[in-house]
């Protein structure tokens, strides 16, 4: 996943976290035909909010000291989901650190790789 997203090895912890999270939401147990989430909560999990690891995202700046013409968003990289709340974990390129935020927009326009014939 790190190679496919063209990310540095320092994000290996986030890769493991998102893989475990995704498997718990989607993988069926052998004799039950239910996911671990469904066994724990009693209802199937919604996966509508799943996003692609390593995709570009935009994080809203919630700082009150912004000027009228200052940028309202920071560019970042989507790394996963928060364990503590319904927030996304993203690497903020301006701050050079991982942040958790609810106000995140994912860039849906994936670069299409040319396929050689």
Biopython code that builds the backbone (N, CA, C, O; Angstrom):
import numpy as np
from Bio.PDB.StructureBuilder import StructureBuilder

atoms = [
    (1, "UNK", "N", (0.833, -1.192, 0.000)),
    (1, "UNK", "CA", (0.000, 0.000, 0.000)),
    (1, "UNK", "C", (0.875, 1.252, 0.000)),
    (1, "UNK", "O", (0.552, 2.248, -0.648)),
    (2, "UNK", "N", (1.974, 1.190, 0.727)),
    (2, "UNK", "CA", (2.877, 2.346, 0.737)),
    (2, "UNK", "C", (3.457, 2.603, -0.652)),
    (2, "UNK", "O", (3.554, 3.750, -1.087)),
    (3, "UNK", "N", (3.834, 1.547, -1.335)),
    (3, "UNK", "CA", (4.416, 1.692, -2.667)),
    (3, "UNK", "C", (3.357, 2.176, -3.652)),
    (3, "UNK", "O", (3.636, 3.051, -4.473)),
    (4, "UNK", "N", (2.157, 1.626, -3.584)),
    (4, "UNK", "CA", (1.088, 2.036, -4.495)),
    (4, "UNK", "C", (0.705, 3.499, -4.294)),
    (4, "UNK", "O", (0.376, 4.190, -5.258)),
    (5, "UNK", "N", (0.744, 3.977, -3.046)),
    (5, "UNK", "CA", (0.407, 5.364, -2.751)),
    (5, "UNK", "C", (1.612, 6.289, -2.882)),
    (5, "UNK", "O", (1.480, 7.506, -2.754)),
    (6, "UNK", "N", (2.789, 5.713, -3.139)),
    (6, "UNK", "CA", (4.038, 6.465, -3.269)),
    (6, "UNK", "C", (4.317, 7.287, -2.003)),
    (6, "UNK", "O", (4.608, 8.481, -2.066)),
    (7, "UNK", "N", (4.218, 6.601, -0.844)),
    (7, "UNK", "CA", (4.451, 7.245, 0.447)),
    (7, "UNK", "C", (5.732, 6.713, 1.090)),
    (7, "UNK", "O", (6.253, 5.668, 0.702)),
    (8, "UNK", "N", (6.214, 7.441, 2.062)),
    (8, "UNK", "CA", (7.428, 7.060, 2.781)),
    (8, "UNK", "C", (7.135, 5.923, 3.766)),
    (8, "UNK", "O", (5.997, 5.764, 4.206)),
    (9, "UNK", "N", (8.153, 5.136, 4.110)),
    (9, "UNK", "CA", (7.968, 4.030, 5.058)),
    (9, "UNK", "C", (7.548, 4.470, 6.459)),
    (9, "UNK", "O", (7.100, 3.637, 7.248)),
    (10, "UNK", "N", (7.681, 5.754, 6.790)),
    (10, "UNK", "CA", (7.294, 6.201, 8.131)),
    (10, "UNK", "C", (5.788, 6.088, 8.373)),
    (10, "UNK", "O", (5.340, 6.221, 9.512)),
    (11, "UNK", "N", (5.003, 5.845, 7.328)),
    (11, "UNK", "CA", (3.552, 5.713, 7.479)),
    (11, "UNK", "C", (3.101, 4.261, 7.627)),
    (11, "UNK", "O", (1.917, 3.970, 7.458)),
    (12, "UNK", "N", (4.027, 3.338, 7.941)),
    (12, "UNK", "CA", (3.668, 1.929, 8.045)),
    (12, "UNK", "C", (2.626, 1.686, 9.133)),
    (12, "UNK", "O", (1.787, 0.797, 8.988)),
    (13, "UNK", "N", (2.662, 2.458, 10.219)),
    (13, "UNK", "CA", (1.699, 2.276, 11.311)),
    (13, "UNK", "C", (0.271, 2.560, 10.826)),
    (13, "UNK", "O", (-0.664, 1.852, 11.200)),
    (14, "UNK", "N", (0.107, 3.585, 10.003)),
    (14, "UNK", "CA", (-1.210, 3.924, 9.480)),
    (14, "UNK", "C", (-1.702, 2.856, 8.504)),
    (14, "UNK", "O", (-2.901, 2.583, 8.438)),
    (15, "UNK", "N", (-0.783, 2.249, 7.744)),
    (15, "UNK", "CA", (-1.163, 1.168, 6.832)),
    (15, "UNK", "C", (-1.728, -0.004, 7.626)),
    (15, "UNK", "O", (-2.784, -0.534, 7.279)),
    (16, "UNK", "N", (-1.047, -0.406, 8.671)),
    (16, "UNK", "CA", (-1.520, -1.519, 9.501)),
    (16, "UNK", "C", (-2.870, -1.169, 10.123)),
    (16, "UNK", "O", (-3.769, -2.009, 10.156)),
    (17, "UNK", "N", (-3.021, 0.053, 10.613)),
    (17, "UNK", "CA", (-4.278, 0.473, 11.223)),
    (17, "UNK", "C", (-5.453, 0.432, 10.267)),
    (17, "UNK", "O", (-6.528, -0.044, 10.631)),
    (18, "UNK", "N", (-5.265, 0.929, 9.038)),
    (18, "UNK", "CA", (-6.380, 0.948, 8.097)),
    (18, "UNK", "C", (-6.701, -0.451, 7.573)),
    (18, "UNK", "O", (-7.858, -0.743, 7.272)),
    (19, "UNK", "N", (-5.695, -1.316, 7.460)),
    (19, "UNK", "CA", (-5.950, -2.696, 7.032)),
    (19, "UNK", "C", (-6.768, -3.435, 8.083)),
    (19, "UNK", "O", (-7.744, -4.105, 7.743)),
    (20, "UNK", "N", (-6.391, -3.326, 9.337)),
    (20, "UNK", "CA", (-7.131, -3.987, 10.416)),
    (20, "UNK", "C", (-8.555, -3.431, 10.502)),
    (20, "UNK", "O", (-9.511, -4.192, 10.652)),
    (21, "UNK", "N", (-8.693, -2.120, 10.408)),
    (21, "UNK", "CA", (-10.017, -1.485, 10.458)),
    (21, "UNK", "C", (-10.899, -1.996, 9.314)),
    (21, "UNK", "O", (-12.058, -2.350, 9.532)),
    (22, "UNK", "N", (-10.354, -2.034, 8.103)),
    (22, "UNK", "CA", (-11.121, -2.473, 6.939)),
    (22, "UNK", "C", (-11.504, -3.949, 7.059)),
    (22, "UNK", "O", (-12.635, -4.318, 6.743)),
    (23, "UNK", "N", (-10.585, -4.789, 7.507)),
    (23, "UNK", "CA", (-10.897, -6.208, 7.669)),
    (23, "UNK", "C", (-11.983, -6.433, 8.713)),
    (23, "UNK", "O", (-12.849, -7.287, 8.523)),
    (24, "UNK", "N", (-11.954, -5.693, 9.796)),
    (24, "UNK", "CA", (-12.984, -5.831, 10.826)),
    (24, "UNK", "C", (-14.356, -5.403, 10.321)),
    (24, "UNK", "O", (-15.374, -5.893, 10.809)),
    (25, "UNK", "N", (-14.395, -4.502, 9.358)),
    (25, "UNK", "CA", (-15.668, -4.019, 8.834)),
    (25, "UNK", "C", (-16.203, -4.900, 7.712)),
    (25, "UNK", "O", (-17.412, -4.931, 7.481)),
    (26, "UNK", "N", (-15.327, -5.618, 7.010)),
    (26, "UNK", "CA", (-15.765, -6.289, 5.782)),
    (26, "UNK", "C", (-15.547, -7.794, 5.730)),
    (26, "UNK", "O", (-16.298, -8.479, 5.035)),
    (27, "UNK", "N", (-14.567, -8.340, 6.423)),
    (27, "UNK", "CA", (-14.237, -9.751, 6.292)),
    (27, "UNK", "C", (-15.234, -10.616, 7.058)),
    (27, "UNK", "O", (-15.533, -10.359, 8.224)),
    (28, "UNK", "N", (-15.746, -11.651, 6.379)),
    (28, "UNK", "CA", (-16.713, -12.556, 6.997)),
    (28, "UNK", "C", (-16.014, -13.605, 7.844)),
    (28, "UNK", "O", (-14.946, -14.101, 7.483)),
    (29, "UNK", "N", (-16.626, -13.939, 8.972)),
    (29, "UNK", "CA", (-16.109, -15.001, 9.835)),
    (29, "UNK", "C", (-16.489, -16.349, 9.214)),
    (29, "UNK", "O", (-17.537, -16.436, 8.576)),
    (30, "UNK", "N", (-15.681, -17.404, 9.375)),
    (30, "UNK", "CA", (-15.889, -18.674, 8.668)),
    (30, "UNK", "C", (-17.242, -19.347, 8.906)),
    (30, "UNK", "O", (-17.899, -19.720, 7.934)),
    (31, "UNK", "N", (-17.678, -19.516, 10.128)),
    (31, "UNK", "CA", (-18.886, -20.295, 10.392)),
    (31, "UNK", "C", (-20.130, -19.443, 10.619)),
    (31, "UNK", "O", (-21.221, -19.989, 10.789)),
    (32, "UNK", "N", (-19.995, -18.144, 10.626)),
    (32, "UNK", "CA", (-21.111, -17.265, 10.942)),
    (32, "UNK", "C", (-21.676, -16.513, 9.751)),
    (32, "UNK", "O", (-22.850, -16.144, 9.752)),
    (33, "UNK", "N", (-20.854, -16.279, 8.731)),
    (33, "UNK", "CA", (-21.216, -15.401, 7.617)),
    (33, "UNK", "C", (-21.521, -13.988, 8.099)),
    (33, "UNK", "O", (-22.345, -13.289, 7.509)),
    (34, "UNK", "N", (-20.858, -13.574, 9.166)),
    (34, "UNK", "CA", (-20.984, -12.220, 9.696)),
    (34, "UNK", "C", (-19.598, -11.628, 9.887)),
    (34, "UNK", "O", (-18.626, -12.349, 10.110)),
    (35, "UNK", "N", (-19.519, -10.313, 9.799)),
    (35, "UNK", "CA", (-18.255, -9.625, 10.028)),
    (35, "UNK", "C", (-18.026, -9.475, 11.530)),
    (35, "UNK", "O", (-18.979, -9.562, 12.304)),
    (36, "UNK", "N", (-16.777, -9.250, 11.959)),
    (36, "UNK", "CA", (-16.543, -8.997, 13.383)),
    (36, "UNK", "C", (-17.357, -7.805, 13.900)),
    (36, "UNK", "O", (-17.852, -7.840, 15.027)),
    (37, "UNK", "N", (-17.498, -6.755, 13.088)),
    (37, "UNK", "CA", (-18.309, -5.598, 13.486)),
    (37, "UNK", "C", (-19.756, -6.013, 13.735)),
    (37, "UNK", "O", (-20.366, -5.596, 14.720)),
    (38, "UNK", "N", (-20.301, -6.830, 12.845)),
    (38, "UNK", "CA", (-21.685, -7.273, 12.975)),
    (38, "UNK", "C", (-21.878, -8.158, 14.204)),
    (38, "UNK", "O", (-22.913, -8.075, 14.865)),
    (39, "UNK", "N", (-20.904, -8.997, 14.515)),
    (39, "UNK", "CA", (-20.984, -9.824, 15.719)),
    (39, "UNK", "C", (-20.952, -8.969, 16.983)),
    (39, "UNK", "O", (-21.637, -9.271, 17.961)),
    (40, "UNK", "N", (-20.153, -7.901, 16.958)),
    (40, "UNK", "CA", (-19.993, -7.038, 18.128)),
    (40, "UNK", "C", (-21.180, -6.096, 18.313)),
    (40, "UNK", "O", (-21.698, -5.952, 19.421)),
    (41, "UNK", "N", (-21.608, -5.455, 17.226)),
    (41, "UNK", "CA", (-22.657, -4.423, 17.299)),
    (41, "UNK", "C", (-24.059, -4.941, 17.028)),
    (41, "UNK", "O", (-25.033, -4.326, 17.462)),
    (42, "UNK", "N", (-24.188, -6.072, 16.311)),
    (42, "UNK", "CA", (-25.501, -6.621, 16.032)),
    (42, "UNK", "C", (-26.092, -6.206, 14.701)),
    (42, "UNK", "O", (-27.136, -6.728, 14.309)),
    (43, "UNK", "N", (-25.460, -5.285, 13.994)),
    (43, "UNK", "CA", (-25.944, -4.861, 12.681)),
    (43, "UNK", "C", (-24.762, -4.715, 11.734)),
    (43, "UNK", "O", (-23.639, -4.476, 12.178)),
    (44, "UNK", "N", (-25.003, -4.857, 10.433)),
    (44, "UNK", "CA", (-23.882, -4.746, 9.498)),
    (44, "UNK", "C", (-23.319, -3.328, 9.451)),
    (44, "UNK", "O", (-24.033, -2.352, 9.684)),
    (45, "UNK", "N", (-22.036, -3.235, 9.146)),
    (45, "UNK", "CA", (-21.357, -1.942, 9.096)),
    (45, "UNK", "C", (-21.624, -1.254, 7.765)),
    (45, "UNK", "O", (-21.780, -1.912, 6.736)),
    (46, "UNK", "N", (-21.674, 0.051, 7.792)),
    (46, "UNK", "CA", (-21.773, 0.847, 6.574)),
    (46, "UNK", "C", (-20.360, 1.135, 6.082)),
    (46, "UNK", "O", (-19.497, 1.551, 6.855)),
    (47, "UNK", "N", (-20.134, 0.916, 4.809)),
    (47, "UNK", "CA", (-18.813, 1.163, 4.236)),
    (47, "UNK", "C", (-18.865, 2.281, 3.187)),
    (47, "UNK", "O", (-17.964, 2.385, 2.354)),
    (48, "UNK", "N", (-19.883, 3.096, 3.219)),
    (48, "UNK", "CA", (-20.041, 4.194, 2.260)),
    (48, "UNK", "C", (-18.944, 5.243, 2.401)),
    (48, "UNK", "O", (-18.612, 5.925, 1.431)),
    (49, "UNK", "N", (-18.389, 5.374, 3.579)),
    (49, "UNK", "CA", (-17.402, 6.417, 3.841)),
    (49, "UNK", "C", (-15.968, 5.955, 3.590)),
    (49, "UNK", "O", (-15.035, 6.731, 3.800)),
    (50, "UNK", "N", (-15.768, 4.723, 3.151)),
    (50, "UNK", "CA", (-14.416, 4.232, 2.893)),
    (50, "UNK", "C", (-13.769, 5.026, 1.770)),
    (50, "UNK", "O", (-14.420, 5.375, 0.785)),
    (51, "UNK", "N", (-12.484, 5.306, 1.928)),
    (51, "UNK", "CA", (-11.716, 6.038, 0.927)),
    (51, "UNK", "C", (-10.429, 5.302, 0.616)),
    (51, "UNK", "O", (-10.043, 4.372, 1.325)),
    (52, "UNK", "N", (-9.776, 5.720, -0.436)),
    (52, "UNK", "CA", (-8.538, 5.083, -0.880)),
    (52, "UNK", "C", (-7.371, 5.616, -0.060)),
    (52, "UNK", "O", (-7.202, 6.828, 0.077)),
    (53, "UNK", "N", (-6.576, 4.720, 0.477)),
    (53, "UNK", "CA", (-5.411, 5.096, 1.268)),
    (53, "UNK", "C", (-4.416, 5.848, 0.393)),
    (53, "UNK", "O", (-4.129, 5.431, -0.729)),
    (54, "UNK", "N", (-3.896, 6.950, 0.905)),
    (54, "UNK", "CA", (-2.864, 7.709, 0.217)),
    (54, "UNK", "C", (-3.366, 8.707, -0.808)),
    (54, "UNK", "O", (-2.566, 9.313, -1.520)),
    (55, "UNK", "N", (-4.674, 8.888, -0.897)),
    (55, "UNK", "CA", (-5.231, 9.820, -1.876)),
    (55, "UNK", "C", (-5.127, 11.252, -1.349)),
    (55, "UNK", "O", (-5.105, 11.473, -0.138)),
    (56, "UNK", "N", (-5.062, 12.217, -2.259)),
    (56, "UNK", "CA", (-4.956, 13.613, -1.863)),
    (56, "UNK", "C", (-6.273, 14.084, -1.250)),
    (56, "UNK", "O", (-7.352, 13.740, -1.734)),
    (57, "UNK", "N", (-6.173, 14.871, -0.183)),
    (57, "UNK", "CA", (-7.357, 15.412, 0.463)),
    (57, "UNK", "C", (-7.107, 16.865, 0.865)),
    (57, "UNK", "O", (-5.975, 17.349, 0.838)),
    (58, "UNK", "N", (-8.174, 17.535, 1.232)),
    (58, "UNK", "CA", (-8.100, 18.927, 1.654)),
    (58, "UNK", "C", (-8.711, 19.048, 3.048)),
    (58, "UNK", "O", (-9.863, 18.670, 3.263)),
    (59, "UNK", "N", (-7.935, 19.575, 3.989)),
    (59, "UNK", "CA", (-8.330, 19.666, 5.390)),
    (59, "UNK", "C", (-8.691, 21.111, 5.699)),
    (59, "UNK", "O", (-7.885, 22.015, 5.478)),
    (60, "UNK", "N", (-9.896, 21.334, 6.206)),
    (60, "UNK", "CA", (-10.332, 22.686, 6.533)),
    (60, "UNK", "C", (-9.554, 23.210, 7.738)),
    (60, "UNK", "O", (-9.373, 22.499, 8.726)),
    (61, "UNK", "N", (-9.098, 24.456, 7.648)),
    (61, "UNK", "CA", (-8.369, 25.091, 8.749)),
    (61, "UNK", "C", (-9.396, 25.717, 9.683)),
    (61, "UNK", "O", (-10.186, 26.560, 9.259)),
    (62, "UNK", "N", (-9.392, 25.317, 10.943)),
    (62, "UNK", "CA", (-10.338, 25.835, 11.928)),
    (62, "UNK", "C", (-9.698, 26.872, 12.835)),
    (62, "UNK", "O", (-10.087, 27.013, 13.995)),
    (63, "UNK", "N", (-8.727, 27.590, 12.315)),
    (63, "UNK", "CA", (-8.015, 28.612, 13.081)),
    (63, "UNK", "C", (-8.745, 29.944, 12.923)),
    (63, "UNK", "O", (-9.030, 30.364, 11.801)),
    (64, "UNK", "N", (-9.044, 30.597, 14.017)),
    (64, "UNK", "CA", (-9.785, 31.853, 13.981)),
    (64, "UNK", "C", (-8.977, 33.038, 13.501)),
    (64, "UNK", "O", (-9.544, 34.109, 13.279)),
    (65, "UNK", "N", (-7.676, 32.889, 13.332)),
    (65, "UNK", "CA", (-6.839, 34.029, 12.959)),
    (65, "UNK", "C", (-6.606, 34.134, 11.454)),
    (65, "UNK", "O", (-5.683, 34.823, 11.021)),
    (66, "UNK", "N", (-7.420, 33.468, 10.661)),
    (66, "UNK", "CA", (-7.259, 33.543, 9.218)),
    (66, "UNK", "C", (-7.750, 34.887, 8.689)),
    (66, "UNK", "O", (-8.755, 35.425, 9.154)),
    (67, "UNK", "N", (-7.032, 35.408, 7.722)),
    (67, "UNK", "CA", (-7.438, 36.647, 7.083)),
    (67, "UNK", "C", (-8.460, 36.387, 5.995)),
    (67, "UNK", "O", (-8.767, 35.237, 5.680)),
    (68, "UNK", "N", (-8.983, 37.455, 5.427)),
    (68, "UNK", "CA", (-10.028, 37.347, 4.431)),
    (68, "UNK", "C", (-9.549, 36.626, 3.172)),
    (68, "UNK", "O", (-10.310, 35.884, 2.552)),
    (69, "UNK", "N", (-8.304, 36.841, 2.799)),
    (69, "UNK", "CA", (-7.789, 36.265, 1.570)),
    (69, "UNK", "C", (-6.851, 35.082, 1.808)),
    (69, "UNK", "O", (-6.211, 34.607, 0.870)),
    (70, "UNK", "N", (-6.764, 34.607, 3.035)),
    (70, "UNK", "CA", (-5.940, 33.438, 3.347)),
    (70, "UNK", "C", (-6.658, 32.162, 2.892)),
    (70, "UNK", "O", (-7.886, 32.125, 2.803)),
    (71, "UNK", "N", (-5.886, 31.139, 2.612)),
    (71, "UNK", "CA", (-6.451, 29.857, 2.215)),
    (71, "UNK", "C", (-7.219, 29.253, 3.394)),
    (71, "UNK", "O", (-6.768, 29.316, 4.538)),
    (72, "UNK", "N", (-8.356, 28.683, 3.106)),
    (72, "UNK", "CA", (-9.196, 28.082, 4.128)),
    (72, "UNK", "C", (-8.913, 26.585, 4.327)),
    (72, "UNK", "O", (-9.443, 25.966, 5.249)),
    (73, "UNK", "N", (-8.071, 26.010, 3.455)),
    (73, "UNK", "CA", (-7.786, 24.577, 3.522)),
    (73, "UNK", "C", (-6.283, 24.321, 3.416)),
    (73, "UNK", "O", (-5.527, 25.127, 2.873)),
    (74, "UNK", "N", (-5.881, 23.178, 3.951)),
    (74, "UNK", "CA", (-4.523, 22.667, 3.798)),
    (74, "UNK", "C", (-4.602, 21.414, 2.945)),
    (74, "UNK", "O", (-5.556, 20.643, 3.045)),
    (75, "UNK", "N", (-3.605, 21.215, 2.115)),
    (75, "UNK", "CA", (-3.538, 19.993, 1.331)),
    (75, "UNK", "C", (-2.935, 18.894, 2.187)),
    (75, "UNK", "O", (-2.030, 19.143, 2.983)),
    (76, "UNK", "N", (-3.440, 17.680, 2.023)),
    (76, "UNK", "CA", (-2.935, 16.574, 2.817)),
    (76, "UNK", "C", (-3.062, 15.247, 2.108)),
    (76, "UNK", "O", (-3.445, 15.186, 0.940)),
    (77, "UNK", "N", (-2.738, 14.183, 2.821)),
    (77, "UNK", "CA", (-2.811, 12.820, 2.316)),
    (77, "UNK", "C", (-3.691, 12.019, 3.269)),
    (77, "UNK", "O", (-3.458, 12.015, 4.477)),
    (78, "UNK", "N", (-4.704, 11.340, 2.727)),
    (78, "UNK", "CA", (-5.602, 10.528, 3.536)),
    (78, "UNK", "C", (-4.884, 9.279, 4.035)),
    (78, "UNK", "O", (-4.321, 8.519, 3.248)),
    (79, "UNK", "N", (-4.908, 9.072, 5.376)),
    (79, "UNK", "CA", (-4.201, 7.940, 5.979)),
    (79, "UNK", "C", (-5.103, 6.952, 6.702)),
    (79, "UNK", "O", (-4.653, 5.858, 7.042)),
    (80, "UNK", "N", (-6.356, 7.300, 6.945)),
    (80, "UNK", "CA", (-7.216, 6.349, 7.635)),
    (80, "UNK", "C", (-8.290, 7.023, 8.466)),
    (80, "UNK", "O", (-8.697, 8.155, 8.208)),
    (81, "UNK", "N", (-8.733, 6.283, 9.474)),
    (81, "UNK", "CA", (-9.850, 6.705, 10.302)),
    (81, "UNK", "C", (-9.416, 6.782, 11.765)),
    (81, "UNK", "O", (-8.599, 5.985, 12.225)),
    (82, "UNK", "N", (-9.969, 7.740, 12.479)),
    (82, "UNK", "CA", (-9.636, 7.932, 13.878)),
    (82, "UNK", "C", (-10.223, 6.799, 14.717)),
    (82, "UNK", "O", (-11.299, 6.283, 14.414)),
    (83, "UNK", "N", (-9.511, 6.422, 15.762)),
    (83, "UNK", "CA", (-10.017, 5.414, 16.700)),
    (83, "UNK", "C", (-10.893, 6.042, 17.766)),
    (83, "UNK", "O", (-11.701, 5.357, 18.393)),
    (84, "UNK", "N", (-10.736, 7.362, 17.978)),
    (84, "UNK", "CA", (-11.433, 8.038, 19.074)),
    (84, "UNK", "C", (-12.734, 8.710, 18.670)),
    (84, "UNK", "O", (-13.596, 8.932, 19.520)),
    (85, "UNK", "N", (-12.897, 9.039, 17.396)),
    (85, "UNK", "CA", (-14.099, 9.755, 16.963)),
    (85, "UNK", "C", (-14.377, 9.436, 15.505)),
    (85, "UNK", "O", (-13.675, 8.629, 14.896)),
    (86, "UNK", "N", (-15.398, 10.067, 14.944)),
    (86, "UNK", "CA", (-15.748, 9.859, 13.542)),
    (86, "UNK", "C", (-14.984, 10.830, 12.656)),
    (86, "UNK", "O", (-15.569, 11.532, 11.831)),
    (87, "UNK", "N", (-13.695, 10.860, 12.835)),
    (87, "UNK", "CA", (-12.832, 11.769, 12.081)),
    (87, "UNK", "C", (-11.917, 10.971, 11.160)),
    (87, "UNK", "O", (-11.763, 9.758, 11.301)),
    (88, "UNK", "N", (-11.323, 11.679, 10.225)),
    (88, "UNK", "CA", (-10.334, 11.092, 9.327)),
    (88, "UNK", "C", (-8.935, 11.431, 9.820)),
    (88, "UNK", "O", (-8.712, 12.492, 10.404)),
    (89, "UNK", "N", (-7.995, 10.524, 9.580)),
    (89, "UNK", "CA", (-6.585, 10.794, 9.864)),
    (89, "UNK", "C", (-5.925, 11.182, 8.551)),
    (89, "UNK", "O", (-6.000, 10.450, 7.564)),
    (90, "UNK", "N", (-5.281, 12.335, 8.550)),
    (90, "UNK", "CA", (-4.632, 12.835, 7.348)),
    (90, "UNK", "C", (-3.263, 13.388, 7.711)),
    (90, "UNK", "O", (-3.042, 13.871, 8.822)),
    (91, "UNK", "N", (-2.348, 13.307, 6.749)),
    (91, "UNK", "CA", (-1.055, 13.941, 6.906)),
    (91, "UNK", "C", (-1.173, 15.337, 6.329)),
    (91, "UNK", "O", (-1.442, 15.499, 5.138)),
    (92, "UNK", "N", (-0.974, 16.347, 7.164)),
    (92, "UNK", "CA", (-1.069, 17.738, 6.736)),
    (92, "UNK", "C", (0.283, 18.144, 6.156)),
    (92, "UNK", "O", (1.288, 18.155, 6.866)),
    (93, "UNK", "N", (0.308, 18.480, 4.861)),
    (93, "UNK", "CA", (1.562, 18.824, 4.188)),
    (93, "UNK", "C", (2.151, 20.144, 4.681)),
    (93, "UNK", "O", (3.369, 20.314, 4.646)),
    (94, "UNK", "N", (1.322, 21.079, 5.139)),
    (94, "UNK", "CA", (1.836, 22.361, 5.627)),
    (94, "UNK", "C", (2.442, 22.219, 7.021)),
    (94, "UNK", "O", (3.504, 22.778, 7.295)),
    (95, "UNK", "N", (1.774, 21.475, 7.900)),
    (95, "UNK", "CA", (2.240, 21.315, 9.278)),
    (95, "UNK", "C", (3.251, 20.176, 9.437)),
    (95, "UNK", "O", (3.936, 20.095, 10.457)),
    (96, "UNK", "N", (3.346, 19.311, 8.452)),
    (96, "UNK", "CA", (4.224, 18.143, 8.476)),
    (96, "UNK", "C", (3.914, 17.218, 9.644)),
    (96, "UNK", "O", (4.826, 16.725, 10.308)),
    (97, "UNK", "N", (2.637, 16.982, 9.896)),
    (97, "UNK", "CA", (2.254, 16.049, 10.947)),
    (97, "UNK", "C", (0.895, 15.438, 10.636)),
    (97, "UNK", "O", (0.154, 15.937, 9.790)),
    (98, "UNK", "N", (0.583, 14.356, 11.328)),
    (98, "UNK", "CA", (-0.699, 13.680, 11.160)),
    (98, "UNK", "C", (-1.737, 14.377, 12.030)),
    (98, "UNK", "O", (-1.515, 14.600, 13.220)),
    (99, "UNK", "N", (-2.862, 14.715, 11.429)),
    (99, "UNK", "CA", (-3.940, 15.385, 12.138)),
    (99, "UNK", "C", (-5.228, 14.583, 11.966)),
    (99, "UNK", "O", (-5.375, 13.819, 11.012)),
    (100, "UNK", "N", (-6.149, 14.766, 12.895)),
    (100, "UNK", "CA", (-7.472, 14.162, 12.803)),
    (100, "UNK", "C", (-8.481, 15.282, 12.644)),
    (100, "UNK", "O", (-8.455, 16.264, 13.386)),
    (101, "UNK", "N", (-9.373, 15.130, 11.669)),
    (101, "UNK", "CA", (-10.348, 16.176, 11.404)),
    (101, "UNK", "C", (-11.600, 15.576, 10.777)),
    (101, "UNK", "O", (-11.536, 14.594, 10.037)),
    (102, "UNK", "N", (-12.726, 16.182, 11.088)),
    (102, "UNK", "CA", (-13.993, 15.801, 10.463)),
    (102, "UNK", "C", (-14.164, 16.550, 9.149)),
    (102, "UNK", "O", (-14.772, 16.035, 8.211)),
    (103, "UNK", "N", (-13.633, 17.756, 9.083)),
    (103, "UNK", "CA", (-13.782, 18.619, 7.916)),
    (103, "UNK", "C", (-12.715, 18.303, 6.878)),
    (103, "UNK", "O", (-11.743, 19.042, 6.724)),
    (104, "UNK", "N", (-12.910, 17.190, 6.167)),
    (104, "UNK", "CA", (-11.959, 16.748, 5.152)),
    (104, "UNK", "C", (-12.724, 16.473, 3.862)),
    (104, "UNK", "O", (-13.773, 15.828, 3.877)),
    (105, "UNK", "N", (-12.200, 16.961, 2.765)),
    (105, "UNK", "CA", (-12.753, 16.657, 1.444)),
    (105, "UNK", "C", (-11.719, 15.830, 0.696)),
    (105, "UNK", "O", (-10.555, 16.217, 0.594)),
    (106, "UNK", "N", (-12.151, 14.697, 0.177)),
    (106, "UNK", "CA", (-11.274, 13.794, -0.550)),
    (106, "UNK", "C", (-11.293, 14.192, -2.022)),
    (106, "UNK", "O", (-12.357, 14.467, -2.576)),
    (107, "UNK", "N", (-10.125, 14.225, -2.657)),
    (107, "UNK", "CA", (-10.023, 14.533, -4.078)),
    (107, "UNK", "C", (-10.456, 13.297, -4.855)),
    (107, "UNK", "O", (-9.722, 12.311, -4.923)),
    (108, "UNK", "N", (-11.646, 13.352, -5.440)),
    (108, "UNK", "CA", (-12.217, 12.196, -6.131)),
    (108, "UNK", "C", (-11.625, 11.983, -7.518)),
    (108, "UNK", "O", (-11.800, 10.910, -8.095)),
    (109, "UNK", "N", (-10.936, 12.963, -8.062)),
    (109, "UNK", "CA", (-10.363, 12.852, -9.399)),
    (109, "UNK", "C", (-9.023, 12.142, -9.331)),
    (109, "UNK", "O", (-7.978, 12.781, -9.204)),
    (110, "UNK", "N", (-9.057, 10.822, -9.416)),
    (110, "UNK", "CA", (-7.830, 10.038, -9.375)),
    (110, "UNK", "C", (-7.080, 10.194, -10.684)),
    (110, "UNK", "O", (-7.694, 10.224, -11.751)),
    (111, "UNK", "N", (-5.763, 10.294, -10.618)),
    (111, "UNK", "CA", (-5.004, 10.330, -11.870)),
    (111, "UNK", "C", (-5.086, 8.988, -12.564)),
    (111, "UNK", "O", (-4.790, 7.950, -11.973)),
    (112, "UNK", "N", (-5.487, 9.016, -13.810)),
    (112, "UNK", "CA", (-5.635, 7.773, -14.558)),
    (112, "UNK", "C", (-4.309, 7.436, -15.220)),
    (112, "UNK", "O", (-3.779, 8.217, -16.011)),
    (113, "UNK", "N", (-3.784, 6.273, -14.890)),
    (113, "UNK", "CA", (-2.513, 5.834, -15.475)),
    (113, "UNK", "C", (-2.774, 5.310, -16.888)),
    (113, "UNK", "O", (-3.742, 4.598, -17.152)),
    (114, "UNK", "N", (-1.888, 5.687, -17.755)),
    (114, "UNK", "CA", (-2.022, 5.234, -19.134)),
    (114, "UNK", "C", (-1.610, 3.771, -19.210)),
    (114, "UNK", "O", (-0.587, 3.361, -18.662)),
    (115, "UNK", "N", (-2.423, 3.009, -19.897)),
    (115, "UNK", "CA", (-2.148, 1.578, -20.064)),
    (115, "UNK", "C", (-1.514, 1.379, -21.433)),
    (115, "UNK", "O", (-2.057, 1.765, -22.469)),
    (116, "UNK", "N", (-0.347, 0.762, -21.388)),
    (116, "UNK", "CA", (0.353, 0.508, -22.644)),
    (116, "UNK", "C", (-0.185, -0.755, -23.280)),
    (116, "UNK", "O", (-0.416, -1.761, -22.608)),
    (117, "UNK", "N", (-0.384, -0.687, -24.596)),
    (117, "UNK", "CA", (-0.867, -1.857, -25.336)),
    (117, "UNK", "C", (0.252, -2.777, -25.687)),
    (117, "UNK", "O", (0.026, -3.814, -26.312)),
]
sb = StructureBuilder()
sb.init_structure("model")
sb.init_model(0)
sb.init_chain("A")
sb.init_seg("    ")
for serial, (resi, resn, name, xyz) in enumerate(atoms, 1):
    if name == "N":
        sb.init_residue(resn, " ", resi, " ")
    sb.init_atom(name, np.array(xyz, "f"), 0.0, 1.0, " ", f" {name:<3s}", serial, name[0])
structure = sb.get_structure()
